[in-house]
Amino acid sequence: MPRSKPKVLLLTPSPPFPPTNGGILRIFSLVTALNDRFDFTLLTFTRDSGENKFSDAAKLLALENIFAEVHSVPKESITSGRKAAPPLPRIARDWFSPAMASAVSAMSPAHDILHAEFLQMAFYVRYSGAPVSFFTEHDLGHLSLFKSYFREWTGLRRFAEIPEWLGTRAYHAEMCEEYDRVVVLTDFDKKRLAAKMPERRLVLSKTGTNLSRFPFRPPQKDHQLKPLVYVGHYPHFPNEDAALWFCRSIFPLILRRMPGVRLVLAGSQPTAPVSALAVPGGPISVTGE
């Protein structure tokens, strides 16, 4: 009799489809690559009303092709359950749902692994009955006061938010202790967490690129300047920060050496500072999705 595949209950804040940003693309790609070795059950939030109701339903239908089971909890239950939220920092409190906690408690005992994606979903391990728990930490930027959105606050607002930032750091440390394994995406993040927790509980799983999607094409012989392209999901602070830094500090140096070169900032949901980089007639354009 063939051995059954391990069952993984995967928690995400939204359906990992379509793969239009790095975090969602990573989840979608890994589940697609590994679903012959594991049975993945998706448990996520979707809108039960409003303009996103039908698009969220369509996303779940698409994901049935790669997940053994797909389940969702109305995202509206976050708002209705806010008064019942345990003491948590804002990043987690804003995602607390009694309905999600109940679903995790009911479904996780039938699974071998609970795997939470993103810090805002991490506290649901406290409702899990799965024997093993994994947490993917996509980005440690929130641990820094000056390398995250915290740095944008000025004056009294920055001082007022320091307790929230300290609470986020403490909450992150608690979550790392409560999971059997913490998955990190970079060597830098692994080294940073290894100073705070046993390295044996850290798993480094770098995000790569599927080269089959980008076949090599030899350089053209016309010597015509091709545009530079930066692709990012701009609401994610490191992506916005990198685009702004490149445009302000690096691209002017390139223009001096290669007058006429153009830069295209492509990708989802450009923020106001990114959109402002595109000046009519200028060398930078912002395309959005």
C-alpha positions, 0 to 999 in steps of 0.5 A: 500500500503506497504511503500517504503524502504528508498533509500541510495546512497552509495559512495565508492572509489572502489567496495566493493567486494571481502570482503578481507579487513576490510573496504570492509568486513564491507560495504559488510556485512552491506549492505547484512544485511540491504538491506531488510530495505533499497534500496542501490544504489552503486556509485563507481570507476572502471577501464575502461582500463588496466588489472583491467578492467575485474576484476572490471566489475566482481565485479560489477556483483557480487554486483548486488545481494545485491544492488538495483542498481550498477553504476560506474565512470571510475577511469581514470577520476580522472587523467584527472580531476586533473587540475580541482580539487578544493583546497583540501588536497592530500587525497581528491584531488587524488580522485577528478573526474568531472565525479563522481561529476556530477554523485553524483549531478544527482543521489542523489536527487532521494535518501533519504540518501547520505552515503560516505565511507572513507575520500577520498570520503567525499567531494562529499557531496558538490555535493549532493542533498540528504536530509540527509548525512552520512559519515563513518570515518573508521580510525582517524589515519590521524589526528595524526602526529606520529600514521600514515604514516606521522611518517615514514617521516624523516628529511626535508621530514617530515617538508615539509609534515607538511602543508599537514598533517595540511591541512588534519586535517582541511579538516577532520574538514570541512567534519564533519561539512558538514555531518548530521551524522558521523559514527565512529567505536570505542569508542576512535574515538567517544570520540575524535570527540565529543571534536570537534563536537556535540555528537548528530551527532556522531553514534557509529557503531562498527565492529563485527564478524559474529560468524556463520562463525567461529563455536566453536571447542573444544581444541584438546587433543594432546597438540600439539602447534598450530600456532598463526595467525594474519590476516590483510590488511597490506597497512592499517597503523594500521594493519601493525603497530600492526603486527610489534609491536607484532612481535618485542615486544610481540612474543619474550616473548611468544617464551621464555615461549613456544619454538617452537610456530609459528606465521602466518601473513596472509592477503592481500598485505603484505608490505615490512616491514611485509614481512621482518619479515619472515626469512627462518627457523624462527618462523614467516611466511607471507602467503599473501592472 
